């Protein structure tokens, strides 16, 4: 390759920006924000999402998960456990969703494959879904008019999660210790669901926070 050709190729190199599924909605639609909003939302962008399957009665499998993720496997239906940067959500009797810090999903997937024994499965689904956090004084009202599930505090406490419908779309909703809610949704429905939240928040006021 000649120096001229190489220089031309380098000058024509394209920089690809990493963008979340909702980057254009968050920047173009959700402004202006309300300083006294009843609904506060942000996308937990660029997290790693790993679908994990295995035998919950296998002590080696459970310990392997702890060794790699640093989080106990939730064994009770519709619950989740979380650590500093990792959360494990119960999806079924032998299925869980692990959400980990961004740019670590490939490394963690490899570590799980090297550590876990017996019959198990690990699939990186990061590109197919995203997570949105919703909080604020009116968050329960928002959930009430968006989902058929009962999110009353007496029924749905911190540490619980459920796969249900939200605005006629399938989502997994979990309640955090700070009383905020996380919605895990398919990437293909994220635009529709985010715009639904924007519209449903009109009567309460909406505030956009940076990713956290």
GISULNOR-V126857 format. One record per pair of residues at least 12 apart in sequence whose C-alpha atoms are under 10 Angstrom apart, sorted by sequence separation. I is the first residue (numbers start at 1). GAP is how many residues later the second one is. D is the distance in Angstrom with one decimal. If there is no record, write none. Layout:
i: {I	I}
gap: {GAP	GAP}
d: {D	D}
//
This chain:
i: {61	62	70	71	77	78	79	86	87	88	109	110	140	161	162	171	172	173	52	62	69	70	71	74	77	78	86	87	109	140	149	160	161	162	171	172	69	70	71	73	74	75	76	77	78	85	86	87	108	109	149	160	161	170	171	172	26	70	71	72	73	74	75	77	78	85	86	109	149	159	160	161	170	171	26	69	70	71	72	73	74	76	77	80	82	84	85	108	148	149	158	159	160	169	170	26	56	69	70	71	73	74	75	76	80	81	82	83	84	85	147	148	149	157	158	159	160	166	169	56	57	69	75	80	82	105	106	147	148	156	157	158	159	171	56	69	75	105	146	147	148	156	157	158	166	170	171	22	23	75	105	146	147	148	157	158	159	161	163	169	22	75	105	145	146	147	158	161	162	163	169	21	23	74	144	145	146	147	151	153	157	158	161	171	20	22	65	73	143	146	151	158	169	20	21	98	102	143	147	151	169	20	21	73	95	97	167	168	19	20	94	95	96	97	98	99	100	153	167	19	20	71	95	97	98	99	166	18	97	69	167	69	143	166	167	69	99	166	99	52	49	51	52	56	57	47	48	49	50	51	52	53	55	56	143	47	49	52	53	54	55	56	69	140	51	53	54	55	68	131	133	135	139	140	53	54	68	131	132	133	134	135	139	140	52	53	54	68	69	129	131	133	137	139	52	53	68	69	133	135	136	137	51	52	53	67	68	135	136	51	52	67	134	135	136	50	51	52	65	68	134	135	50	51	64	65	68	133	134	135	146	49	50	51	64	67	68	133	134	49	50	64	67	132	133	134	48	49	50	64	65	132	133	146	48	49	61	64	65	131	132	133	146	47	48	49	63	64	131	132	47	48	49	63	64	130	131	132	46	47	48	61	62	130	131	143	146	46	47	48	49	50	60	61	129	130	131	142	145	45	46	47	48	49	50	60	61	129	130	131	45	46	47	48	52	60	61	128	129	130	143	44	47	48	50	51	60	61	128	129	130	132	142	50	58	61	127	128	129	130	131	141	142	48	49	52	58	126	127	128	129	130	141	48	58	125	126	129	132	142	54	132	139	142	54	55	134	138	141	54	55	54	55	138	139	53	54	138	53	54	137	138	52	53	54	136	52	53	136	51	52	53	89	90	91	136	50	51	52	89	90	91	92	136	50	51	52	89	90	91	135	50	51	89	90	49	50	51	134	49	50	51	48	49	50	133	48	49	82	48	49	78	79	80	81	133	47	48	49	79	80	81	132	133	46	47	49	79	80	46	48	49	78	79	80	91	47	48	49	78	79	80	46	47	77	78	79	89	46	47	76	77	78	45	46	77	78	89	99	44	45	43	44	45	43	44	42	43	44	42	43	41	42	43	41	42	40	41	42	40	41	78	80	82	39	40	41	78	79	80	39	40	78	79	80	38	39	40	37	38	39	40	41	37	38	39	40	36	37	38	39	36	37	38	39	39	38	39	38	21	20	21	21	22	20	21	22	20	21	22	49	44	41	43	44	40	41	42	43	44	41	43	43	42	41	41	41	39	39	39	40	39	38	39	30	37	38	39	40	21	22	25	26	29	30	37	38	39	40	41	42	43	45	46	21	25	29	37	38	39	40	41	42	43	44	45	20	21	24	25	37	38	39	40	41	42	43	44	45	21	22	23	26	30	36	37	38	39	40	41	42	43	44	21	22	25	26	29	36	37	38	39	40	41	42	43	21	25	34	35	36	37	41	42	34	35	36	37	22	33	34	35	25	33	34	35	32	33	34	31	32	33	30	31	32	33	30	31	30	27	26	26	26}
gap: {12	12	12	12	12	12	12	12	12	12	12	12	12	12	12	12	12	12	13	13	13	13	13	13	13	13	13	13	13	13	13	13	13	13	13	13	14	14	14	14	14	14	14	14	14	14	14	14	14	14	14	14	14	14	14	14	15	15	15	15	15	15	15	15	15	15	15	15	15	15	15	15	15	15	16	16	16	16	16	16	16	16	16	16	16	16	16	16	16	16	16	16	16	16	16	17	17	17	17	17	17	17	17	17	17	17	17	17	17	17	17	17	17	17	17	17	17	17	17	18	18	18	18	18	18	18	18	18	18	18	18	18	18	18	19	19	19	19	19	19	19	19	19	19	19	19	19	20	20	20	20	20	20	20	20	20	20	20	20	20	21	21	21	21	21	21	21	21	21	21	21	22	22	22	22	22	22	22	22	22	22	22	22	22	23	23	23	23	23	23	23	23	23	24	24	24	24	24	24	24	24	25	25	25	25	25	25	25	26	26	26	26	26	26	26	26	26	26	26	27	27	27	27	27	27	27	27	28	28	29	29	30	30	30	30	31	31	31	32	36	37	37	37	37	37	38	38	38	38	38	38	38	38	38	38	39	39	39	39	39	39	39	39	39	40	40	40	40	40	40	40	40	40	40	41	41	41	41	41	41	41	41	41	41	42	42	42	42	42	42	42	42	42	42	43	43	43	43	43	43	43	43	44	44	44	44	44	44	44	45	45	45	45	45	45	46	46	46	46	46	46	46	47	47	47	47	47	47	47	47	47	48	48	48	48	48	48	48	48	49	49	49	49	49	49	49	50	50	50	50	50	50	50	50	51	51	51	51	51	51	51	51	51	52	52	52	52	52	52	52	53	53	53	53	53	53	53	53	54	54	54	54	54	54	54	54	54	55	55	55	55	55	55	55	55	55	55	55	55	56	56	56	56	56	56	56	56	56	56	56	57	57	57	57	57	57	57	57	57	57	57	58	58	58	58	58	58	58	58	58	58	58	58	59	59	59	59	59	59	59	59	59	59	60	60	60	60	60	60	60	60	60	60	61	61	61	61	61	61	61	62	62	62	62	63	63	63	63	63	64	64	65	65	65	65	66	66	66	67	67	67	67	68	68	68	68	69	69	69	70	70	70	70	70	70	70	71	71	71	71	71	71	71	71	72	72	72	72	72	72	72	73	73	73	73	74	74	74	74	75	75	75	76	76	76	76	77	77	77	78	78	78	78	78	78	78	79	79	79	79	79	79	79	79	80	80	80	80	80	81	81	81	81	81	81	81	82	82	82	82	82	82	83	83	83	83	83	83	84	84	84	84	84	85	85	85	85	85	85	86	86	87	87	87	88	88	89	89	89	90	90	91	91	91	92	92	93	93	93	94	94	94	94	94	95	95	95	95	95	95	96	96	96	96	96	97	97	97	98	98	98	98	98	99	99	99	99	100	100	100	100	101	101	101	101	102	103	103	104	106	107	107	108	108	109	109	109	110	110	110	135	138	139	139	139	140	140	140	140	140	141	141	151	152	153	156	157	158	159	161	161	162	163	163	164	164	164	164	164	165	165	165	165	165	165	165	165	165	165	165	165	165	165	165	166	166	166	166	166	166	166	166	166	166	166	166	167	167	167	167	167	167	167	167	167	167	167	167	167	168	168	168	168	168	168	168	168	168	168	168	168	168	168	169	169	169	169	169	169	169	169	169	169	169	169	169	170	170	170	170	170	170	170	170	171	171	171	171	172	172	172	172	173	173	173	173	174	174	174	175	175	175	176	176	176	176	177	177	178	181	182	183	184}
d: {9.4	9.6	8.9	6.1	9.4	5.6	8.7	7.0	5.3	8.9	10.0	9.1	7.4	5.5	6.5	6.4	5.1	8.9	9.6	9.8	9.6	7.1	9.3	9.9	6.2	7.0	5.6	6.7	6.7	9.0	8.8	8.5	4.0	9.3	5.7	6.8	8.6	9.0	9.9	9.6	6.9	9.5	7.5	7.7	8.2	8.2	4.6	9.6	9.9	7.7	9.5	5.7	6.5	9.1	4.9	9.7	9.6	9.6	7.3	9.5	6.7	6.9	7.1	7.1	10.0	5.9	6.7	7.4	6.9	7.1	5.9	9.3	7.1	7.5	8.1	9.3	7.9	7.4	7.9	8.3	6.0	9.5	7.5	9.1	9.4	9.5	5.7	9.9	7.9	7.7	7.8	5.9	8.0	8.4	8.0	8.3	8.1	6.9	9.6	7.2	8.2	9.7	9.2	8.7	9.3	9.7	9.2	9.7	9.4	9.4	7.6	6.9	8.7	9.1	4.8	6.1	9.9	9.1	9.0	9.1	9.4	8.7	7.8	9.7	9.9	10.0	7.7	5.7	7.6	9.0	6.6	5.1	7.0	9.5	7.0	8.9	9.0	7.3	8.2	4.6	9.1	7.7	8.4	5.2	9.6	8.9	9.9	9.6	8.6	9.9	9.6	5.4	6.3	9.3	8.7	8.1	9.8	9.3	9.7	7.4	7.4	9.6	8.1	9.1	5.2	7.8	6.7	9.0	9.8	9.2	9.6	9.0	8.7	8.3	9.7	8.6	8.2	9.3	9.7	9.7	8.6	8.8	9.6	9.6	8.4	8.4	9.8	8.3	7.9	9.9	10.0	9.0	9.1	9.1	8.0	9.9	9.4	9.4	9.9	9.2	7.8	5.7	9.0	9.7	9.8	9.8	8.9	9.2	8.5	6.3	9.3	9.2	9.8	9.7	9.6	10.0	9.8	9.3	7.0	8.1	9.6	9.7	10.0	10.0	10.0	8.8	7.9	8.6	9.4	8.6	7.2	9.9	9.9	9.5	8.9	8.5	9.9	9.9	9.3	9.4	10.0	9.8	9.8	7.6	9.4	9.6	9.4	9.8	9.5	9.7	9.8	9.7	8.4	6.3	9.5	9.6	10.0	9.5	9.2	9.1	5.8	9.0	7.7	9.8	9.3	9.2	5.4	8.7	7.1	9.7	9.6	9.9	9.2	9.5	5.5	6.7	9.3	9.3	9.6	9.5	9.8	9.9	7.8	9.3	8.3	4.5	8.8	9.9	9.3	10.0	9.6	9.7	9.9	8.2	5.7	6.4	6.6	8.6	9.7	8.9	8.8	9.7	7.3	5.1	8.8	9.5	6.4	7.3	7.4	6.0	6.0	9.0	9.5	4.5	9.7	8.4	4.8	7.1	9.7	9.8	5.8	6.3	5.8	6.4	9.5	7.1	7.7	6.9	5.2	8.8	10.0	6.9	5.0	8.9	7.3	8.2	9.2	5.7	6.2	5.8	6.4	9.7	9.6	8.3	4.4	7.7	7.9	4.7	8.0	9.4	8.2	5.6	6.3	8.7	5.5	6.5	9.7	5.8	7.3	6.5	5.1	8.9	8.5	6.5	4.9	9.0	9.4	5.3	5.5	6.5	5.9	5.9	9.0	8.5	8.1	8.3	4.4	8.1	9.5	5.3	5.2	8.6	8.6	5.8	6.4	9.5	8.1	8.0	4.2	6.9	9.9	7.2	9.3	5.6	6.9	5.7	8.9	7.8	8.2	9.9	5.3	7.5	6.8	7.1	9.3	7.2	6.4	5.5	6.5	9.3	8.2	7.8	8.6	5.0	9.5	6.9	7.7	8.6	4.2	6.0	9.5	9.8	8.1	8.4	8.9	9.7	8.5	9.0	5.9	4.3	9.7	9.0	6.7	7.5	9.3	8.3	9.2	5.2	7.8	9.7	8.9	9.5	7.0	9.4	10.0	9.4	8.6	9.9	7.6	7.6	8.8	7.4	9.5	9.9	9.8	9.8	9.3	7.9	9.9	10.0	9.2	8.5	9.0	9.0	9.4	8.7	9.2	8.5	9.3	8.4	7.5	6.4	7.4	9.6	9.3	8.5	4.4	6.7	5.4	6.6	8.8	9.2	7.6	4.9	9.0	9.5	5.7	6.5	9.9	7.8	4.8	8.9	9.5	9.1	8.7	9.2	10.0	5.7	6.7	8.8	7.6	8.1	10.0	9.1	6.6	5.1	9.0	7.2	8.6	7.6	9.8	5.6	6.4	9.2	9.7	8.6	4.6	6.6	9.9	6.1	5.7	9.2	7.7	5.4	6.8	9.7	7.9	4.4	8.8	5.2	8.2	10.0	9.7	9.3	7.0	9.3	7.2	8.6	8.8	8.9	5.6	9.0	9.4	9.2	8.0	9.7	7.8	5.7	6.1	9.1	9.6	8.3	8.6	4.2	6.6	8.8	9.7	9.0	9.5	5.6	5.3	9.8	9.9	7.7	8.7	4.9	7.9	9.2	7.8	8.1	9.6	8.6	5.5	6.8	9.0	8.9	8.2	8.6	9.9	7.3	6.9	7.6	5.3	8.0	5.9	5.6	8.8	4.3	6.8	5.8	6.1	7.0	5.5	8.8	5.5	6.9	8.1	4.6	9.2	5.7	6.4	9.9	8.0	9.6	6.9	5.1	8.5	9.8	8.2	9.3	5.8	5.5	8.8	9.5	9.5	8.1	4.7	8.9	10.0	5.0	6.8	9.1	9.8	7.3	5.0	5.9	8.3	9.7	8.2	4.8	5.9	10.0	8.6	7.1	9.6	9.7	9.7	8.1	9.5	9.0	9.5	9.3	8.2	8.6	9.9	7.1	10.0	8.1	9.8	9.5	9.8	8.9	9.6	9.3	9.7	9.3	9.6	9.7	9.3	9.6	9.6	10.0	9.4	9.9	9.4	8.9	9.3	9.0	9.1	9.5	9.1	6.3	7.7	9.1	9.5	8.8	9.4	9.7	10.0	9.7	8.7	9.7	9.8	9.7	8.9	9.5	8.6	6.5	8.6	7.8	8.8	9.3	9.7	9.5	6.3	7.1	8.2	9.5	4.8	6.3	5.9	6.6	6.0	8.5	8.9	6.5	9.4	8.5	9.3	10.0	6.2	5.4	5.0	4.7	5.5	5.3	7.9	5.5	8.4	9.7	6.9	9.8	8.7	7.1	8.8	4.2	6.4	6.3	5.9	6.2	6.2	5.9	6.3	7.0	6.5	7.7	9.6	8.3	6.9	4.8	7.9	8.7	7.0	8.8	5.9	8.2	7.7	7.8	9.3	8.3	8.1	5.6	9.3	7.9	5.7	8.2	7.9	9.3	7.9	7.8	5.4	6.8	9.9	5.7	5.3	9.7	8.5	4.6	8.4	8.8	8.1	6.1	7.8	8.3	8.7	9.2	7.8	7.8	6.7	9.3	7.7	9.5	9.5}
//
